[in-house]
Amino acid sequence: MDLVLCHTTADFDALGAAVGLCVLRPGSRIVLTGGCHPTVRDFLALHRDEYPLIERRSVNSEHIRSISIVDANNRDRLGKAAEWLDLPHVTEIAVFDHHLEAHSDIPATTTQLEAVGATTTLIVEKLREKMTDEAGKGDKASLLDPSEATVMALGIHVDTGSLTFEGATSRDASALAWLMEQGASLRVIAEYVEPGLSPQLQDLLKEALNNLRLETLHGYTAGWILLATDAYVPGLSTLATRLMDLTEADALLLGNVYKFGEKDNRNIASDSGQSPVSNRLTIIGRSRIEGTNLNELFKPLGGGGHARAASLATRDVDPLLTLERLADGLKAQIPHPLTARELMSSPVRTIRPETSVGETHRILLRYGHSGLAIVDEGDLLAGIISRRDIDIALHHGFSHAPVKGYMTWQLKTISPDTLLPEIESLMVTYDIGRLPVLENGQLVGIVTRTDVLRELHQQKTREQNSESGNRGELPYCPLPESIEQLLRSHVSPELWQLLSQAANIAQQRGWQLYIVGGAVRDLLLAPNHKLALTDIDLVVDGDGRSSDAGAGVNLASALQKLYPASRLDIHGQFQTAALLWHKNSAFGSLWVDIATARTEFYPYPAANPEVEASSIRQDLYRRDFTINALAVRLSVPRSGELLDFFGGLQDLKARKIRVLHANSFIEDPTRIYRAVRFAVRLGFEIEPQTEGYIRHALESGIYYRIQGENGRVPALETRLKSELKYILQAPYWKVALQMLGDLQALRCIHPSLELNRELWRQLRLLDRFYKRKEEGRGKREEEPPPTPPK
């Protein structure tokens, strides 16, 4: 085990440097040796799962191989973790720090101690050098994840005072600029970096706090204040930001009126109507509420800016009346926020209090959850158990103990009507990763930190597109709000009516309906071309209790009654059904597959999966590639919304084939053939990490071992040969087959099968034979019938 140690009360510089080292040394884990700064704690309450953190008590010291220490070079700053430095089997101890004045008593094998503003800068320089070397060798340099770039940028910002402290250097500035290129989030940085206030602004801050008017609407807090000064005050935007942070306001209008040519220091915030004869008025607007657009609000008065930040400078107007007019407009823009019912995952995976720790661990592994709800015999919520708690119990050898001894039973719960801002506040305040949703005492869903982060990210993306006027970053991808209209324009009126009726039935039964997979992908890739949709996949996200057959089968049965000309095929084992039309006057030849949202588990590599009802997110997670894991919501509310949990839009833009998880090709080797087929057919590239997973799966030999042990060769070979048949029937078969040969993927069918020169020659001869045969058939059809002999 390779560890990266942060000093006690870790700040952003320590955390940022630690995350950077984990990128340099994959597999390393970060240990916060003694808590962290309150601001870092609040940050990790939302973002903990994005970084490889491990608790000190969960570390088995016998497995430690190397230790790296960041932002410290003294044992006293490592707490009890300093004991690990003396372990005889620890072969490497590295120190990275920028505190030159500190005396080091750590037996380091390597030390990097340099005069820069932040330790994170040292790590960023190493990352840049590594990526430059990879590019120079012709390798494809991997990019930082935006979450990694963001926390490293925070480390530099905080320790250098955003490059204003005396110790800041040009190296810090260069590192920060590079991190911005890697996708560091300015919004997150602004949320956790605190700029300083001048003495004048500090006085105005006190005055504003005493006179600020606040009003709560739809779960959001809006505030406004009008301050009078002798002259124009620079830095009002910084004052507005600090005022929002201190009052936790979601939107703020800060007005400053000052006499032009006269001195009058009145505070007129409570003036009822007498406006100065000659004045100048500046109003700063800030909003963190999705759906508000300050630019549109300020424009009619001569101001402007962006959706979340705007300003106004005018003269000879009633300042109080102007401010109140803007406040009324702002309140009118505030939307009703999302509720827990719209965010939650349902149904919830549950276990009993007497379930063993070992069995709980197997369930977590099977379904990929980070925690489970525990219910009693009456199906009432009894507690929550996290993967972290299970790992600790297993570490201490309690695999056979009941889980009730380790569960958290004093829980914070929410109702289906709890608003998103309140959910976010609960998670940050109590450092909660998941909140059970109770309705009439029954557990109906769960909202996780991931659900909240995903919604906040989607809000940010919609806002950025709205501000820039960009109809989507993808050259072929519209904004989510226009996708429903785009879909409608690409299908026949009869098919659109069918989809609308399906959505209405789903809504009446309390379900959500989505169109998923290839139809969504092709729609986004070719919005200006008419699509000939002959195969449509629909997914129903029900409540998990609709029937044994599943919501998908029930919906298909209801539709078949409306369209008796269709044929209904039901596959109850997989909770799917299909409606088929063949040469129908309205639909032509059409196949509509309707499935219940499912999760799947492979009992052994290359097996047929076991499936059961789950949520739309889990259903999309079981798909083969990110570009096929896209969905469009058809039911209301929020019809037309695009669901992209795994970065499929970005991969469409980059023209990449990316797998969803590392074991995908181990579980199903046919995905190797599909990866090649999609790459060649769409003109995409298999991205390097995915290609690495393919090669690892092939080199592991797991397919042959499993086939031999279980005697299940026919099941796997049938699926593989079916995929190979698709490739050989396509016009691009030569390129695809060459790619399969380069990957040595033909060994999936038989260990000794490879694309050698003789096989390639035979295939090309066979291809020419079929082409000639087709040409001859065409000529015979064109020739007139022979004249009968006389």
N, C-alpha and C positions, 0 to 999 in steps of 0.2 A: 504494500500500500504506500502510495506517494502522497504526502500531506503538505499543504501550504498553511502556515500558521499566521494568523493576524494577531496583533497585540491586543491586550485587554482594552475594553471600551473602544472597539474598532471604529475608525472613521471611514469616510468614503475613499480616501487614498489607499488605506490598507485593503479594503474590499476590492477596489478597482484593480490594484496591482495583483491581488490574489487571483481574481478572475482571469486576468491576462496570462498569468503563469499557467493556469489550467488549460488555456488555449495552446500555449507553447508545449505543454506536457500533458497530452490527453490522458485521461484516467485519474488525474490528481484530484484530491478532495480538499475542501477548504474547512478549516477549523477556526471558529471564533473562540479564542481561548478564554475570554472572560467578558461576554456581553458586547454591546456596541453602543455607539452614540445614539441618542433618541431619534435624530433625523434618519440615521441609517436603519434603526429599528422600524420606523414607519415605512421606509422604502422596502425593506425585506418583508414586511407584512403583506405586501402585494406581489412582490417579485421573487420571493424566496425560491420557488420551484424552478426558476430559470437558471440557477447557478448550482454547482455541485457542492453544496454545503453538507457537512456531517457534524453531529454533536460530539463533543469531546468524550462524553461517557460511552458513546457507541463505538469508539475506536479500540480495537484489540491491539495493544502495544506490541505483541509478538509478531504482528504482520506488517509493522512499519518498515519500509525499505529506505526511504529518503525523506528529508524534511527541508522545506524552503520557508524562510522567514521574511516577511515583507514589512517595510515601514518601521522596523525596530532592529536593534542589534544588542539588546541587553536582556538577560534571562528574566529579570524582575518584571518585564513587560509581557511575559508569556504565561503568568499564573502557574497552575499546576502542570500545564503542558510542558513546562521547562524540564520536567523529569525525563521526558522522551529523548532529550539531547544526550543523555548519558547511557543510552541503551547500546550495548556492544554490537548488535547486529545492524544498527543504522549506519550505512556506509557512506552516505552523502548528506551534508548539511550546507545549504546555500543561504546567504544573507543578501538581501537587496534593501538598501536604505538611502536616505538623503540627509540624515541628521549627522553632519560631520563632527559636531561637538560632543556627541555621546561616546562614552567608553564602552567598548565591546568586550563581553566576557563569554561569548559563545564560541565553542570549538568548531568553527566553520571550515569546511574544506574549500569553499569558494566564497568570495565576498565581492559585492559591487556596491561601493559607497561613493556617491558623486554628488556634487553641489548643483542640484536642480531643484525646482520648486515642488516637485511631487515624485514619490517613488514610482507611481504609475508611469511617469514619463520614461523611466529606464526600461520598463517592461514593454511599453509601446514601441520603443526603438528596436528592441529585439524582434518583436513581431514584424515590423516593417522590413527589417533586414532578412528575416526568414522568407517572407513572401516575395521580396525582390529576388532572392536567390532562386526560389522555385520558378519564378517567371524567366530568369536568365537561363535556366537549364531546359526550358521548354515545357516544364511541368505546368499544370493548371493551378495557379495559386488560389487557395481557399480564402474566402472573405470572412470577415467577422460577422457574427450574428448581431443585429441592432441592439439587442439587450446587453451584449458584452461590450459593444462600443459605448453604449450609454453609461454604464456604471464606471467604465474607465475614464470617460470624459468628466463625469461627476467628481472622480478622485482628483483630477487636475484642477478643475474649477474651484473646488472647495479649498484645496491646500494652497492655491496661488491667489485666492481672492479674485477669481476670474481674470488672472494675469495682471492684477494690480498690486500684489504684495511685493515687497522689496526683493524677496528671494526668487521671484519668477524669472525665467530665462527664455531665450528664443527657442531653446529645445522644447520647453513646455508648450509654447505656442505652436510649434511645428507638429508636435504629437497631437495636440488638440485639433488642429486642422485636419490631420489624417483621420482621426476618429470621426469627425463630422462627415468625411468622405465615405466612411464605412457605415454610415447610417445612424449615428448617435441621435437620440431624440431630443430636440430643443425643448419640447414641451415638458418632458420629464426633468430635464436639467433645470429649467426655469422654476419648476415646482419645488426643487430641493436646494437650490442655491439662493442664498440670501444676500442681496447687495446692500451696501451701507447707505445711510441717510445723512445729509448735511445737517448742521445745527438748525437752519431755518426750516427744513423739512421735518425735523424732529418736533419742533414747536407746533407746526401745522398738523402733525400726526396726533398730538395730544388734543388739539382743538377739534379735529375731525372725529376722534373717538367719542368725544363728549356730545357732539351734535349730529352724529350720523343717524339717518332714518333707515330702518330695516323693515322689510316686509317679506313674509314667507308665502310662496305660491307654488302649488303642485310639488311640494317637497324641496323647492329651491329657494334660496334667500337672495333677495336683491336689495341693494342699498344705494342711497344717493345723499350727497352733501354739497352745500355751496359755501365756500370760504371767501372772505374778502381780505385783500392784502394791499399794501401801498403801491406795489409794482409787480410786474410779471415775475413769476417764480419758475425757474428752470427745474426740471426733474420731477414734474408732477406725475409722470407715468410711473416712476419708481415709488412715489408715495401711494399711488393707487394700488399697486401690487402689494405693498406692505400692508395697507389697510384691509385689503381682501384677505390676506393671510391671517391677520390678527382677529378679524371678525368672522372668518370662515364664510364670507359672502361668496355666492356663486356668480354674481354680476354686480358691477359698481359703476355709478356715474359720479365723477368728481369734478365739480365746477369751481373755477377760480375767477372772481370778478375784481377788477382793480380800476381805480379812477385814472383817467387819462388826463394828466396835467394838474390834478389835485391830489391832496393827501387825505384819505379817509380810510380809517382802519376799522370800520364797523364790520361786525359779523352779521350779514344780512340773511343768514340761512332761515331765520324765522320771520323775515319781513313779509307782511301780509299783502303788500300790493304796491307800495311806493317805490318805483324804480328810479335809479339814478338817471340824470339827464344825459351825462356823457360817461360811458364806461366801456371797458373792453372785457369780453367774457371768453374764457377758455374752458372747455369741458372735455375731460378724458373719459372714455368708456372702455370697460373691460368686461368680458363675459367668459365663463367656463361652461356655459349651458349649450348643449347641442340644440340646434334649431333656431337659435337667436342669430340675427345678422345685424350687427351694429353699423356696418357700412350702409345698408339700406335705410337704417333708422336716422343716421346723421346726414345723409346726402340732401334731403329736402331743405335742410337748414344751412347748407353751404359747407358741411363737413364731409368726412369720409374716412376710409381706411380699409379694414378687413372685417371679416365676419365676427371675430372675437376681440378685435382692438380697433378703435376709431377715435377721432378727435374732432373738435369743432373750435374755431376761433372766429369771433364776430364782435360787433360793436353796436352800441346804441339800441339794445334790446332789453326787455325786462328779464333779468337773469333768472329770477325764481320761476317765472312762468315758463321760460325756455327749458329749464331743467326739469320741471314737472311734466312738461309735454313729452320730453324724451323718456322720462320714467314711466309714464303711461304707455308709451309705445313699446318700451322694453318689456313691461309686464304682459302686454298683449302678445308678445312673441314667445313667451315661455311656454314650452310644450308640456304635455303630461308625460312624465318620465316612464320608463319601462318598469314593470312590476316583477316580483319574483315569479309569478305564474308564467311570464313570457321568457324568463331567463333559465328557469329550473330544468334539471334533467329528471325525467320520469319515464318508467317506474324506477324506484330506488332499490339497489341491490342490498338485501338485509341478511343478517344472521341472528342466531339466538345467543343469549348470554352464556349458555353452556358449551358453545362451539369452542373447540380447542384452538390454541394459538397456532399450531402447525396447520390445521385445516384452514384457518383464516388466512394464513400466508399463501396457501395454495389457491384460495379464491381470489385474493388480490392479484396473484400472478396470472391467473386464468383470464380475468377481465380487465387487467391493466389499470385498476383503480388505485388511488393513493389513500383511500380510507373506506370504511364500511359503516353503515348504520346498524344498530343492534336493537331489536324489538323483542318484547316479552310475548307470552302466550296469547295475550289479547291484542297483539299487533300494535301495541303502544310503544312509542320510542323510549328506549331505556338508556341509550348511550351512543357514543361514536368511538371508533377505534381507528387510528391512523397507521399507515405503513411504518412510520418512525417508531411508534410504540411497539408494534409487532417485531420490528427488527431488534429492538433492545431486549424484548422478552426472549427472543430466540438466541440472542447473544449470550444470555445468562442461563440457557438450557431449559427453558420452560415451555417447550413445544407442546407438551401434553396438558398444560394447565388451561382451565377455562378462560375465555377471553374477558369475562366480566371483571376479572381482577385487574385488568389493564385498561379498561375502557374509561373514557371521560363521560361522567354521568351528569355533571352540572353544565347544562348546555344553553347556549343562546339559540333561540329559534325565531323564525319569522313566519308570517302568514303569506298566502298567495298574493295579497294586495300590497305587501311591503314594497316601497319604492326603491329604485336603484341607488339614489344618494344615501338612503338610510342603510342599505345593505353594505355599500362601500365603507361607510362610517363604522359599522359594527366590525367589519373585518380588520380595519386598520386599528381601531381602538383596542380590541381584544386579541389581536394577532390570530384570527380564526381563518382557517383555510377552507371551511365548508360550513354552510348554514342549512339545517333541516327546515323544510317547509311543512307546517302543520295546518290542516284544515279540519275543524271540529275534532281536534285531538288526534287525527289520523295523519300518518306520514304520507304526503302526496308527492314530494319531490325534494330535491336538494340543489342548492346553488353553491358552486365552488368558486374559488379565487380565479380559476381559469375562465369561468363564465363571465365574471365581472371584467377581467382584463380584456377578454375578446370583445365585449361590447364597447368598452372604452376605446379600444384600438379602432373598431369600426366607425365610431363617432369621429375620431380624429381623421380617419381617411376620408370620410364624407365631407368633413369641414375643409380639409386641404383641397379637395377637388372643387368644392363650391367656391372657395376663395380664388383659386387660380383660373376658374372658368374651364378647367380641363374636364372633358367628358370621359375621364378615365385615363390612367397612365398607359394602359395597353394600347398599342396602335389599332387593335381590332376589338377592344373591349369597351363597352359603354358603362356608364355609371349604373349601380344596382337599381336606382329608381326608374331607369328607362328600360330595363330588361324585359319586364312584363309586356310593354308595348312592342318591343322588338320581337319577342316570341310570338305575339299575336299576329304580327305582320308576316311571319314566316310560315305559318300553318294555315290550312284551309279553314274557312268559316265553320265547317262541320266538325273538324278536329278541335277547334277552339271551344265550340259549344260542349263537346264531350269533356274537355278538361275543366271547363267552368262548372258543369254539372257534377263532376267528381269532387271538385273543391267544395261545392255547396253541401253535398252529402257529408263530406268529412267535417265541415264546420258544424253542421247540425248535430253530429255525434260527438263533438268536442275534440276532434282530431285535427292534426295539421297535415297538409298534403304538399308534397314536393315533387318536382320533376328533376331527375338526377342523371349524372353520368354523361355518356357520349353526346346526347342531344344538347346539353348545356355547353359542353366543350366546343362542339361544332358551331353552335350559335354565336359564341364569343369570338371564334376564329374567323368567321365569315359572315358578319352582320349584313353585308350588302348583297349577299347571294341567296337566292331562294333555296331552302333546304327541302330535300325530298325525304321527310321523316317516315320511315316504314317500321321503325322499332323505337318505342318510347318506354322508358323506365320511370315508374312512379313509386314513391315511398310514402307510406302512411305512418306518422308518428302518433300512435294511440296511447292509451293509458295503461297498457299491459294487462288489462283485465277484460278486454272486449269479448273474447271467447278463446277456446283452445285453438281454433283455426287461425286467429289473429285478425287484426284490423284490416290488413291488406286483402285477405280473402273475403271478408264481409263487404268491403267496398266494391270489389270486383263483382260479387254476387248481386249487389244492388244495382250496379251499372248494367249488368247483363239483362236485368228485367226491363230497363229502359231501351236497350238495344238488342232485341231478341234475335236479330240476324247474326249476331256475333256468336262465336263458339267459346265456351268457358272451360279452361283447363285449370285444375286446382292441384297444387303440390303441398299438401297439408304439413308434411314433415318439415318443409322449409318456410312455411307460413307465407307462401306466394301463390298468386294466381295469374292467369293471362287471358286476355280477351283477343280473339283473332278474327279478322275479316279477310276473305279471299276474293279478290276481284269484285269488291263491293262498289256499287254506284256512287256512294258518298265518300268512302274511305279508301277505295282501291284495295291493295294488299297491305294490311296494317296489323302490327303486333303491339299490344299494350300490356306490359308486364307490371303488375301491381303487387308490391311486397310490403309486409310489415317491417318497420325499422328494426333491424336485428344487429346483434353482436355475434361474433363467431369465435370458436376456439378449435385449434388443431391439436388433437390428442397426441399426435406424433408427426414428425416432418413428412411432408408430401401426402398427408392423409386428406380424406374428404372432411370438410369442417363440420363441427357441431354448432348449430345456430339456435338462438332464442331471442325473444322480443327485447328490444332496448330502445335507445333514443336515436334521433337523426344523426347526432354527432358520432355515436358509436357505429352507426351504419355506414357513414362516410369513411370512418377510420379503417374499416375492413376492406376498402377498395384498393385496387392495385397501385395507382399512381395519383399524384396530387392533381393532375389535370383532369382526372376522371372523378375526383372527389368534390365536385362542385354541385350545388343544388339551388334551385329557384323555388321559393315558397309560392304556392298557388292559392292557399286559403288565407282568409282574412282573420285577424288584422295582419298588417305588414305584408300583404300579398305583393309579389314582385321582388321581394328581398332576395339578394344573392347571398348564399351561405358559402363561405370559403374559410374553413377552419385550418387548413394546412398549407396555405400559400400557393394554391393552384393558379391564381391569377398572375402572380409574379412569374411562375414557371411557364405560363403561356406566353408572357411577354418575352422572357429569355429564351423561349423555344427549347425547354429542357424537359426530359423525362426524369422524374424524381420519384423514388419509392417512399412510402409513408413511414416505414420503420425498418430497423436493421435486419430483422428476422423474416422479412416478407418472402424472400426467395427460398429460405429454408423451409418455410411452411408450405409454399406452393411454387414448385419449379416452373409451372406453366407461365408464371409471370415473367420469366426470363424471355420466353418467346414473344410474349405480348409487348415487352419493353422494346424489343427489336422491331416488331411489326409497327408499333406506333411511331417509333423514331423514323423509320424509313418512309412510312406512309405520309406523315405530317411534315417531314423535313426537319425533325427535331434532333437534338443530341442527348444521348444518355449522359447525365451529369456525372462527374468523377466519383462522388461518394457512392452513387447507385451502382456504377460499374464495379466499384470495389466490392460491394455487397454481392454482386453476381459472381465475381471470380472467387470470393471466399466460399460461397455456397457450393460452387462446383468443385473447388479444391478440397473441401471438407470430406467428400465421399459419403455424405450422410444419406443421399438418395439410395445408393447401392446397398448400404448396410441395412437400412430400414426395409427395403424391398426384400432382401434376403431373410431378415428376421421374421417379418410378418406375412410373407407370402402374398403381398398385395400388389404385385407387379402389374397385373392387368388394369387396375383402376387408375394408376398413375400413367401408364403408357397410353391408355385410351385418351386421356386428356391432353397429353403431350402431342400425340399424333394428330389430334384434332386441331391443335394450334399450328402444327407444321403444315397441315393441309391448307389452312387459311393463307399461310405465307406462299406456298407453292402455287396456289390458284391466282395470286395477285400479280399484276404486271411488273411489280418491283421485286419479284422473287429472287433475282440474282444478287441484288445488293443486300437484301435481308439475309439470304443464306450465307453470303460471304461474311457478314457481321456475326452470325451465329458460329461460323467456323472459326473466326478470329477469337471469339470468346470461349471456344471449345465447348459450346453448349449442346452440341449434338450428342455428347456423352450422356446426357440425361435419358436418351432413348436406349442407348446401349454403350457400355463402357469403352468399347473399341471403335465406335463410330466416329469418324472424322472426315472433314471435307478435304480429301486428298485430290491430286491431279486427275486420277482415273475416274473418281466419282463425279468430279466436276465436268469432265468430258462427256460422260454418259448422260448426265442431266441436260447438258446443252444439246446433245444429239436428240434426246427425247423431246426437248422443247421445239427444236426445228421440225421434227416429225409432226407434232400436233399442229404447228402453224401451217405447214404445207397441207395437212389434212383439212384444216379449216378453209384455207384458200381454195382448195379443190372443190369443197362443198359449195362455196360461194359461186364459183364459176359454173358449176352444173345448174345451179338455180337460175343463173342469168341466161344460159344458152337456151335457144328455142328447141322444142321437141323435134327429134329427127323425123324426116319425111319417110313415111312407110314405103316399102318397096312395091313396085308395080308388078 
